[in-house]
Amino acid sequence: MPTLDFDERAARHIQRVYATADVVAQRERVLELLDPRPDDRVLDVGSGPGYLLAEIADRVGPGGAVHGLDPAPAMQAIAATLIADRAVVRLDEGDACALPYDDASFDAAVSTQVYEYVPDVPAALAELRRVVRPGGRVVVLDTDWESVVWHAADPDRHRRVMAVWDGHLVHPYLPRTLPGMLRRAGFRVTGRHLVPIFNPSYDPDTYSALTIDTVAAYVTGRDGLTAADVEAWADDLRSRGEDYLFTLNRYCFVAC
Ligand SMILES: C[S@@+](CC[C@H](N)C(=O)[O-])C[C@H]1O[C@@H](n2cnc3c(N)ncnc32)[C@H](O)[C@@H]1O
């Protein structure tokens, strides 16, 4: 099954989803764990729309350097606008498995919701180990899509939708194996943190409400799910009001 395509439409939607209070809070937690210091050189692998790049730039100041690496031109275009007035940020096109940097180039690195899309995670972590100086801090956050609780009227239809949605990325349950992979890549894991998203009622400006659109666009026409099936699934969730409930767990690992 083809994974999510980070084209212009997807990039614009991600930009909107990542501006919700849910994802703003997630970034605050990631930034707190990364703890970039003035003059640090920091890499963001799979920097996407660039929100985190801007926040890291403000922490490292004019003496630091921030590199945002991403293979998707549509994502880089959005990030370019966001970081336009932050001279310390550089955007580089490239892949997590072949980082275009010298050994030990960075004091710290971060990667949020990226390795779950990368087929060869051990190769990507070996690259991360190579470009971060010994003792430098690394923060990696990914989602376990089996952690989702979403109150739907038709459990069978909901299970079918979510099973197809699992195909939108290569590793839907990556956090379970990430600490071991980090260790085998030569890192010492120093922190494990739960970063949940909790939407206890329906609000169109939340992570989960906007994710209904993302899921619907991806699953329609796949594995026998018709437009009518998916529309009924989405309409049910959107009409739940106070009977709505969504939770999802993200896991954040700190290593050096
Ligand atoms: C879900 S977005 C997350 C963006 C950003 N890290 C954030 O949390 O705001 C996933 C990003 O990973 C990027 N990506 C996908 N495969 C990649 C790879 N092999 N190497 C580097 N980045 C990749 C995509 O282009 C996209 O920008």
PDBQT file of the ligand as one rigid body, heavy atoms in Angstrom, charges set to zero:
ROOT
HETATM    1  C1  LIG A 301       4.337  13.905   9.617  1.00  0.00    +0.000 C 
HETATM    2  S1  LIG A 301       5.532  15.002   8.943  1.00  0.00    +0.000 S 
HETATM    3  C2  LIG A 301       6.379  15.608  10.392  1.00  0.00    +0.000 C 
HETATM    4  C3  LIG A 301       7.063  16.938  10.146  1.00  0.00    +0.000 C 
HETATM    5  C4  LIG A 301       7.848  17.518  11.328  1.00  0.00    +0.000 C 
HETATM    6  N1  LIG A 301       8.878  16.670  11.807  1.00  0.00    +0.000 N 
HETATM    7  C5  LIG A 301       6.939  17.894  12.466  1.00  0.00    +0.000 C 
HETATM    8  O1  LIG A 301       6.774  17.135  13.418  1.00  0.00    +0.000 OA
HETATM    9  O2  LIG A 301       6.356  18.995  12.393  1.00  0.00    +0.000 OA
HETATM   10  C6  LIG A 301       6.685  13.850   8.286  1.00  0.00    +0.000 C 
HETATM   11  C7  LIG A 301       7.843  14.508   7.559  1.00  0.00    +0.000 C 
HETATM   12  O3  LIG A 301       8.847  13.514   7.322  1.00  0.00    +0.000 OA
HETATM   13  C8  LIG A 301       9.384  13.729   6.051  1.00  0.00    +0.000 C 
HETATM   14  N2  LIG A 301      10.002  12.483   5.596  1.00  0.00    +0.000 N 
HETATM   15  C9  LIG A 301       9.384  11.390   5.088  1.00  0.00    +0.000 A 
HETATM   16  N3  LIG A 301      10.296  10.455   4.735  1.00  0.00    +0.000 NA
HETATM   17  C10 LIG A 301      11.511  10.975   5.061  1.00  0.00    +0.000 A 
HETATM   18  C11 LIG A 301      12.844  10.491   4.934  1.00  0.00    +0.000 A 
HETATM   19  N4  LIG A 301      13.109   9.287   4.391  1.00  0.00    +0.000 N 
HETATM   20  N5  LIG A 301      13.853  11.290   5.345  1.00  0.00    +0.000 NA
HETATM   21  C12 LIG A 301      13.600  12.503   5.898  1.00  0.00    +0.000 A 
HETATM   22  N6  LIG A 301      12.353  13.004   6.039  1.00  0.00    +0.000 NA
HETATM   23  C13 LIG A 301      11.326  12.250   5.619  1.00  0.00    +0.000 A 
HETATM   24  C14 LIG A 301       8.199  14.177   5.214  1.00  0.00    +0.000 C 
HETATM   25  O4  LIG A 301       8.576  14.832   4.019  1.00  0.00    +0.000 OA
HETATM   26  C15 LIG A 301       7.457  15.083   6.193  1.00  0.00    +0.000 C 
HETATM   27  O5  LIG A 301       7.871  16.417   6.099  1.00  0.00    +0.000 OA
ENDROOT
TORSDOF 0
